[in-house]
Amino acid sequence: MASINNKTVWITGASSGIGEALSYELNKKGCKLILSSRKKEALERVKNNCKHPESVKIVPLDITQYHTMDLKVKEAIASFGSIDILINNAGISQRSYIVDTDFEVYKKLVDINYLGTVAVTKAILPYFIEQQRGHFVTVTSLMGKFGSPIRSGYCGSKHALHGFFDVLRMEHEKDHIDVTLIAPGFVQTNIAKNALVGDGKARGYEDNDNASGMTTTDFSKKMIKAIESNKFEAYMGGKEIMGVYLKRFFPKLLHKIVLKNTAKT
């Protein structure tokens, strides 16, 4: 196990939820942090709430502005002179049936969750190759391993991340570049509240499952352990984790269980 203490870590989607909690935990461990999201004021709040704000830099970033990624990577590297770990955490969810979902909603989900993550990853990859070390940590979802109604576009974008980063790991193991995929279950964030509905608007209210899920602090601590252990994949949550194994060995049983639970919500 390699300690994450004192590493330089770049976190996207750092202004709230998992990204915010990760910032606090990593800052306590002496990490130098580069925090990114679209919301500069929220990033300033996170920075000021860190134990060591002097070790935190802010690089505002819209993950869908692909043409800016090379400049943003240069800005992020210049913050402390190097980067050891990129945590791809930016993302958005969905809550709408396929028949009711505008195509533009699917495009937005792919642009943010998949293509935006690929863009920032590709932009920093040559730097990691040159320094012959680096660690990509990507927050996907259990929905990247199996599906659930009213999340079709979200599931598709998260499944795509697993395919891309599995290949990245294979192609660049020779360059001493590591890849860890973190698949959360239910975590106490605003992900369901901010989820897109069929017409592209925010849903506006939270799921009971998320509200009673793992706290972002507990999740972050488990996530840090997975990064230090250099896990290929880590599934985190409650009984919903069993869906990964049911999908593999008993897919029809998982189908029935998911439909039954969906009917109750």
C-alpha positions, -999 to 999 in steps of 0.1 A, spaced: 0 0 0 14 34 -10 5 63 12 -14 92 -4 0 116 22 17 147 8 7 138 -28 -4 165 -53 -40 157 -62 -63 174 -88 -100 169 -81 -128 177 -106 -163 183 -93 -148 195 -60 -174 221 -51 -198 198 -33 -207 162 -24 -180 136 -27 -154 160 -42 -158 184 -13 -155 157 14 -125 143 -4 -108 177 -4 -111 179 34 -98 144 40 -69 147 16 -59 182 29 -57 167 64 -32 142 50 -9 169 38 -19 167 2 -15 196 -21 -49 201 -38 -60 216 -71 -98 220 -69 -119 223 -101 -156 228 -110 -176 255 -127 -185 272 -94 -156 293 -84 -173 308 -53 -182 273 -40 -145 262 -46 -133 292 -25 -156 281 3 -142 245 2 -107 259 1 -114 281 31 -129 252 50 -98 231 46 -75 226 75 -45 239 54 -60 263 28 -25 274 19 -20 240 3 -51 245 -20 -52 260 -54 -83 267 -75 -86 261 -113 -122 267 -125 -132 242 -151 -162 234 -172 -158 198 -181 -177 202 -214 -154 229 -227 -131 203 -244 -110 229 -262 -98 244 -230 -84 212 -215 -48 216 -226 -46 251 -211 -64 239 -179 -39 210 -175 -10 235 -178 -26 258 -152 -32 229 -128 4 216 -132 18 251 -127 -1 253 -93 25 232 -75 49 221 -103 36 185 -106 5 163 -103 5 128 -89 -32 119 -90 -62 131 -111 -95 123 -95 -123 125 -121 -153 132 -100 -174 157 -120 -207 143 -132 -245 145 -133 -273 120 -130 -308 114 -145 -343 105 -134 -366 99 -164 -380 71 -185 -365 65 -219 -398 73 -237 -401 107 -219 -364 118 -223 -354 143 -249 -323 133 -270 -305 164 -258 -306 151 -223 -287 120 -234 -262 142 -252 -256 163 -221 -251 132 -199 -225 118 -223 -208 152 -227 -204 157 -189 -200 122 -175 -180 105 -203 -165 129 -229 -156 156 -204 -138 130 -183 -121 116 -213 -110 151 -224 -93 160 -192 -78 125 -189 -63 127 -224 -50 162 -218 -30 152 -188 -20 117 -201 12 129 -220 24 146 -188 20 114 -168 38 94 -195 66 119 -195 71 117 -158 66 79 -159 41 79 -130 5 90 -124 -28 77 -111 -62 82 -126 -90 78 -102 -125 79 -117 -157 81 -98 -182 61 -118 -212 44 -101 -227 10 -94 -249 20 -123 -217 16 -144 -219 -21 -136 -257 -28 -139 -288 -9 -148 -319 5 -132 -351 22 -145 -352 60 -150 -314 61 -153 -308 49 -188 -285 78 -199 -267 79 -166 -261 41 -168 -249 44 -204 -224 71 -196 -211 53 -165 -207 20 -183 -187 38 -210 -162 51 -183 -154 15 -173 -147 5 -208 -124 35 -215 -104 33 -183 -99 -5 -184 -82 0 -218 -62 30 -205 -49 8 -177 -38 -19 -201 -22 5 -226 -2 25 -200 8 0 -173 42 1 -190 44 38 -182 38 31 -145 3 48 -147 -23 34 -124 -61 34 -129 -87 30 -101 -125 30 -107 -146 39 -77 -183 28 -80 -205 44 -53 -239 31 -43 -261 54 -22 -242 84 -8 -256 114 9 -251 139 -19 -274 161 -40 -270 138 -70 -306 129 -73 -318 164 -65 -297 178 -94 -305 149 -117 -319 158 -152 -354 148 -159 -369 142 -194 -369 179 -205 -334 186 -192 -345 204 -160 -332 196 -126 -353 171 -106 -354 193 -75 -358 167 -48 -337 139 -33 -341 101 -32 -348 84 1 -321 59 -7 -295 86 -11 -307 105 19 -301 73 41 -269 63 23 -233 65 33 -220 99 45 -196 117 21 -170 117 49 -172 79 54 -172 74 17 -141 96 12 -122 77 38 -130 43 21 -122 58 -13 -87 70 -1 -80 35 12 -89 21 -22 -66 46 -40 -37 37 -16 -43 0 -23 -42 7 -60 -74 -12 -66 -86 -17 -101 -122 -13 -90 -139 -6 -57 -176 -9 -49 -188 12 -20 -222 14 -4 -247 -9 14 -266 -40 2 -268 -24 -33 -233 -36 -39 -247 -71 -43 -261 -60 -76 -226 -62 -92 -224 -99 -83 -260 -107 -91 -255 -92 -125 -225 -114 -132 -239 -147 -119 -277 -143 -117 -288 -115 -141 -324 -126 -143 -327 -125 -105 -312 -90 -104 -337 -79 -131 -366 -90 -108 -351 -75 -77 -344 -41 -93 -379 -39 -108 -395 -48 -75 -375 -22 -56 -383 4 -83 -420 -2 -80 -417 8 -43 -402 42 -50 
